[in-house]
Amino acid sequence: MEFDWGFLGTGNYAQKLATGVLTTLELFGTAWVGGFIIALLIVALRAVPFKPLGMLMRLFVEYHRNVPTVVQIMVWYFGMPQLLPDDLRMWINRGQSEFLFATVALSLNVSAYFSEDIRSGLRAIPHTQVEAGRSIGLSAVSVMRYVTVPQALRISVPPLLNRSLILFKDTSLAMVIGVTELTYQVKAIENLTFRSFEVFAISTLIYLACSLLIMGLGAWFGKRFPPAFKV
Amino acid sequence: MQKRNWKSCTAVLLASSLGLLASAHADKLATIKEKNRLVCGTQNASVPYAYQNATSRTFVGYDVDMCEALAKGLNVELEHKPLSTEARIPELKMGRVDVVAGAMAYLPERAQQVDFSLQYLQGNIKVLVKENAGIKSLADLAGKRVCASKGSSSAAIAERVLKDSRIMTFQDVASCNLGLQSDKVEGFTAGELVLKRFENDSRQSANPSIVLAEPTYVERIGLVVDKGNPELLAAINEVLRKMDASGELDRIYTKWMGKDSIYKLNRTFKVEPVNAS
């Protein structure tokens, strides 16, 4: 099989790829940050001793873990605007709403997994630490804030990294609602040039390089902030 | 040296992931005749080109009929293979299909990768307007708002051809039609077949829509074979010419796009090289 990369120099294909990579990274970055914040919120709310709230959080997590991610994205993009009045819907459909809805869907999706990862980290902290914290006069929230959660986060680095890699690859699902991320652009270029093998090889390499970078960042973080004790 | 390594590395990576074996081959026509079988690919969910009939669960459509006529013309058995959009070119390049009838329009860049037969169909990009809006030609759309679905080729063409119109991109064709019906836009551009369906639907309403005759772009569509099969290509072109002369192409067109279909189009294209104009 002969690869010919010359076509990248012609037309605006290189530029298309570049915007694709940028959109993919933006989508990953915003969804990761959004998902992490929501995950911390879920962990905190689940710790509240109020049964209905805990059930609600469990429902949230189970929905996002058990419904295909691509369906969740489509529900946000096609379903949610239907609940809005006609004029507002037309206005949304006219704008670049697909990036926004994709970010929301991916954030919520990954937050469910992140919260479970952090929760498993929390379970690794001996309960005696909570008791000790309470006995020196810290409130329940302060115990989480200063004692358990910081340790749990360090313990959760490997599963969080694992999930981050999956999130990075899941950004390609946003293609179904027309977000012009990397896979979307690759398919568009393939359709225009019919150079299937070349363009899919390029996207493979780009995804691989970015994933390795994310793994590197995770490894660095794990070394810089090691767990307080071996689990 | 380093560059070479990288190149072979990607080749190995792809080859292993696709289970791909590159092999030099002689002209496909000999193999087709020898095996007495033509593997003809089409799309798998594209009305009216190639799609599953809801009741019989078999694949039908313009391109499926083309495959059948092609096999008959070459005097061999047909093996029809429905393909996804991403798979059609790799399948052709790897030799799993001999020819693709995929309503694929000629583009010079595409022609560097595959060979196009004579034109067997044309696709028009057109504009739908309200019948009472007084818009008769593309020129009348100057200063008007024209809708296209996001990221479609119709949108890219409209930007180029309808320079004096305001092109608005909506999420999909249904949103565009809604925009036209609620007077948010004055025109709606898309493929002719899509527009015809909306035109038909609007017939019952008080304020019907109509498709402008003048196209913004004409797609010249050919059958596609892999490079290096001049004999197969010549044989296919011969079959197409015969089908044109015998009226079989007319028959297939009438069935799927002409008066026997919901589109009621008249055939205007000729069987000629795709890059003729």
Chai-1 contact restraints between the chains, C-beta under 6 A:
chainA,res_idxA,chainB,res_idxB,connection_type,confidence,min_distance_angstrom,max_distance_angstrom,comment,restraint_id
A,M1,B,A11,contact,1.0,0.0,6.0,A-B,restraint_1
A,M1,B,A22,contact,1.0,0.0,6.0,A-B,restraint_2
A,N93,B,F170,contact,1.0,0.0,6.0,A-B,restraint_3
A,N93,B,Q171,contact,1.0,0.0,6.0,A-B,restraint_4
A,N93,B,S175,contact,1.0,0.0,6.0,A-B,restraint_5
A,G178,B,K150,contact,1.0,0.0,6.0,A-B,restraint_6
A,G178,B,G151,contact,1.0,0.0,6.0,A-B,restraint_7
A,T193,B,E109,contact,1.0,0.0,6.0,A-B,restraint_8
A,F194,B,I89,contact,1.0,0.0,6.0,A-B,restraint_9
A,F194,B,R110,contact,1.0,0.0,6.0,A-B,restraint_10
A,F194,B,Q113,contact,1.0,0.0,6.0,A-B,restraint_11
A,F194,B,V114,contact,1.0,0.0,6.0,A-B,restraint_12
A,S196,B,I89,contact,1.0,0.0,6.0,A-B,restraint_13
A,S196,B,P90,contact,1.0,0.0,6.0,A-B,restraint_14
A,A201,B,T10,contact,1.0,0.0,6.0,A-B,restraint_15
A,A201,B,L14,contact,1.0,0.0,6.0,A-B,restraint_16
